[in-house]
Amino acid sequence: MNEIQIIKAIHSPTLETVLMVETVLKQAGQVMTFAELKRALPKKVMHQTLKVIIDYLQISSKIIIGVKGILWIFEERKELNKLIGKGLEL
């Protein structure tokens, strides 16, 4: 492994951390600055790790980042979840 790969491996977020950040952003219901997000998290997250999560959420179109901060924009399709729940498991 070269140095860049080692640095990326150290700051790879766990699924638990990604879900924690998603939950905080969803529940906020308004624009949050990066600093506000860090303070709102129930556990401390390394700055670099949080940046990786924010990049992922932006790429996956779950958040939008503007000059005033970060806003959760993803809306779950409840009808689809109902159909999946009623569906036949293969």
Backbone torsions as a table, in degrees:
resi	resn	phi	psi	omega
1	MET	NA	135.5	175.1
2	ASN	-88.5	177.8	-173.5
3	GLU	-62.0	-40.0	-178.8
4	ILE	-65.1	-42.3	179.3
5	GLN	-64.6	-37.2	178.9
6	ILE	-65.3	-43.7	179.8
7	ILE	-62.5	-43.5	178.6
8	LYS	-63.2	-39.4	-179.5
9	ALA	-65.3	-37.7	-179.7
10	ILE	-64.9	-36.2	-174.0
11	HIS	-101.6	17.1	177.4
12	SER	-74.2	124.1	-178.6
13	PRO	-75.5	150.2	173.9
14	THR	-83.2	163.0	176.9
15	LEU	-59.9	-39.4	179.3
16	GLU	-58.4	-41.6	-179.2
17	THR	-69.4	-41.5	178.1
18	VAL	-61.0	-46.4	179.5
19	LEU	-63.8	-36.1	178.5
20	MET	-63.3	-45.1	179.4
21	VAL	-65.7	-43.3	177.7
22	GLU	-57.1	-46.3	-178.3
23	THR	-60.9	-45.3	-179.5
24	VAL	-62.9	-43.4	-179.5
25	LEU	-67.3	-40.6	178.2
26	LYS	-61.1	-48.2	-175.3
27	GLN	-71.4	-23.0	-179.4
28	ALA	-63.7	-43.0	178.3
29	GLY	67.1	11.7	179.6
30	GLN	-154.1	173.2	179.6
31	VAL	-67.1	134.5	177.4
32	MET	-124.6	139.5	172.3
33	THR	-77.4	165.5	178.9
34	PHE	-59.4	-41.9	-179.7
35	ALA	-65.5	-41.2	178.0
36	GLU	-63.8	-40.2	177.8
37	LEU	-61.2	-46.0	179.0
38	LYS	-58.5	-42.6	-179.6
39	ARG	-69.4	-31.5	-176.8
40	ALA	-78.7	-18.0	-178.5
41	LEU	-69.2	137.9	-179.0
42	PRO	-69.2	-22.4	176.7
43	LYS	-127.0	152.1	177.5
44	LYS	-71.0	139.9	178.2
45	VAL	-127.6	135.5	178.8
46	MET	-60.3	144.1	-177.4
47	HIS	-55.0	-47.9	-178.0
48	GLN	-63.4	-39.6	178.5
49	THR	-64.6	-42.5	178.9
50	LEU	-63.7	-37.8	176.8
51	LYS	-62.2	-40.2	178.2
52	VAL	-63.0	-43.3	179.5
53	ILE	-63.8	-45.3	179.9
54	ILE	-62.0	-41.3	176.6
55	ASP	-60.3	-44.8	179.1
56	TYR	-61.6	-46.0	-178.4
57	LEU	-64.4	-34.3	178.6
58	GLN	-71.6	-44.0	179.8
59	ILE	-62.8	-36.7	-178.8
60	SER	-85.4	10.0	176.5
61	SER	60.2	34.4	176.5
62	LYS	-96.2	-23.8	178.2
63	ILE	-132.4	163.4	171.1
64	ILE	-127.9	140.4	-179.3
65	ILE	-112.9	123.1	178.9
66	GLY	-122.9	-174.5	-178.5
67	VAL	-66.7	-25.8	-179.1
68	LYS	-91.5	-11.3	178.1
69	GLY	145.8	-152.5	-173.4
70	ILE	-113.1	136.9	-179.7
71	LEU	-133.1	131.5	175.7
72	TRP	-74.6	126.1	-178.0
73	ILE	-122.9	-9.1	-175.7
74	PHE	-73.1	131.7	178.0
75	GLU	-118.4	121.3	179.2
76	GLU	-70.8	144.8	178.1
77	ARG	-91.3	101.1	-175.3
78	LYS	-66.9	-33.6	178.8
79	GLU	-62.9	-41.5	179.5
80	LEU	-63.9	-40.7	178.4
81	ASN	-63.3	-37.5	177.4
82	LYS	-64.3	-44.5	180.0
83	LEU	-64.3	-39.5	178.6
84	ILE	-64.4	-40.6	179.0
85	GLY	-63.6	-33.4	-179.9
86	LYS	-86.5	-11.9	-173.6
87	GLY	-69.0	165.1	179.0
88	LEU	-86.8	128.6	179.7
89	GLU	-82.8	130.3	-179.6
90	LEU	-96.0	NA	NA
